[in-house]
Amino acid sequence: MVNEHRSGPVRSTAAREAILDATSRLFHAQGYDRLTIEGIAKEAGVGKQTIYRWWPSRGALIADCLVDGRLIPVDFVVPDTGDLLADVETWLRSVLSILEAPQGDALLRSLVAAAADDADVGVHLSESLGVEQHLSERLRGGIRDGQLPADAPVAQIGRALLGAIIVESLGREARDPDGVVDLVRYLLAR
């Protein structure tokens, strides 16, 4: 007779996946404000203590979901066609497409609320959108290619663009994606 009992590591892996899946489902359905560890535990079929074994807070759990690409697609790569402005606009429009999807603004507002509770969420949000890695790398390429001044504040430009996206979403006003694109054109104009 085959032993059908699962071992500890398999059970732990299955529980961890169930928790991440449940968190993602509930986050998309309810938003961050209504997301609770109790609700996640119930949805995942585990005890709260199992969640707290791996994540010290709801924000840390959201951060892991972000890193895994369970909340938004990860790795928004900035193309390098030789035209810095066109490349950054392409990246920006791919990021903005998330917000244009149903519940996109609510998703971003929930991520911002989670980032306010847990700094790691903010770091992972920026990383997921490719601001620190891909956008900064492409902006440095613009410096190398003479499309930006040598002293261009690469990190601050990336943060300004991310901030503009977030502020527009938080305002809950009619979206004007071209407004953020206009900001890009202004910041990158020579």
ABEGO torsion letter per residue (X at the ends): XBBABBBAAAAAAAAAAAAAAAAAAAAAAAEAAABBAAAAAAAAGBBAAAAAAABABAAAAAAAAAAAGAABBBGBBBBBAGBAAAAAAAAAAAAAAAAABBGAAAAAAAAAAAAAABAAAAAAAAAAAGAAAAAAAAAAAAAAAGABBAABBAAAAAAAAAAAAAAAAAAGBBBBAAAAAAAAAAAABX
